[in-house]
Amino acid sequence: MTGSTTSKHRYRLFLARNSYAMIVHALLEEIGANYELNWVEIFTDTPDPQFKAASPMARVPALIGPDGPLFESSAIALYLAERHPDAGLTIPSGDPRHGRFLQWLSYLASTLQPEVLIQFHPETYFDDIGSQQRLKKASLKRLVKILDVIEVGLNPGPFFFEKKRSICDYCLALQAIWPEIFPGTISDYPNIERLTQAITARPAVRHILSMH
Ligand SMILES: N[C@@H](CCC(=O)N[C@@H](CS)C(=O)NCC(=O)O)C(=O)O
């Protein structure tokens, strides 16, 4: 898959379907980057060696860019947004909103994401089903509080920074499309729902989602 050629460098994205790699895939498409996709198998004892070299825990996404390989979706998102400022997806240092931009980016990666991962992969914590179920239940309770903070933070919306889109919006929307992360349904969180609908309706995002 190739985006337009606004940047000379051809990125290479290691990705798996319906995974955190969607965030980076969407951003590459959104910024019109020149990129190629390298679909890999995850949760395997024998990961693709090139993928493992780029991502030591064999987790997606990993991106090979002009400065070498990178892993961690939010770090890659920030890297791309800063490298492609014309896309307008970052809030640069010096802008009074910069601190809050970093706050939400970090919150989505380090507070929301671990609970989301537990909902899908409790077996990476416990072998027995009973413990897995208890973990998921406890984690769902934590998700209630975490989602409440995001819901309030999205006032007035529709994005984290009102009408200005940023990578934070992609990092949230491409986790919030998984219904499993909501104790009820996404409709209980109208601000999160509105943001997710707005981001996933974008042509670039619809295009990449059709591949996942
Ligand atoms: N913090 C990482 C999490 C990446 C992650 O856990 N990705 C999952 C797929 S959604 C994965 O590759 N799991 C394979 C494994 O844990 O072995 C990021 O944001 O990039």
The ligand as an ORCA input file, in Angstrom:
! r2SCAN-3c Opt
* xyz 0 1
  N       2.447     -0.221     24.134
  C       2.450     -0.849     22.840
  C       1.479     -1.996     22.844
  C       1.530     -2.782     21.563
  C       0.794     -4.091     21.698
  O       0.615     -4.644     22.802
  N       0.366     -4.605     20.563
  C      -0.283     -5.908     20.554
  C      -1.325     -5.973     19.474
  S      -2.651     -4.818     19.786
  C       0.746     -6.975     20.265
  O       1.506     -6.845     19.320
  N       0.761     -8.040     21.076
  C       1.637     -9.149     20.876
  C       2.294     -9.583     22.161
  O       2.044     -8.956     23.222
  O       3.073    -10.537     22.099
  C       2.110      0.171     21.747
  O       1.320      1.086     21.996
  O       2.645      0.067     20.642
*
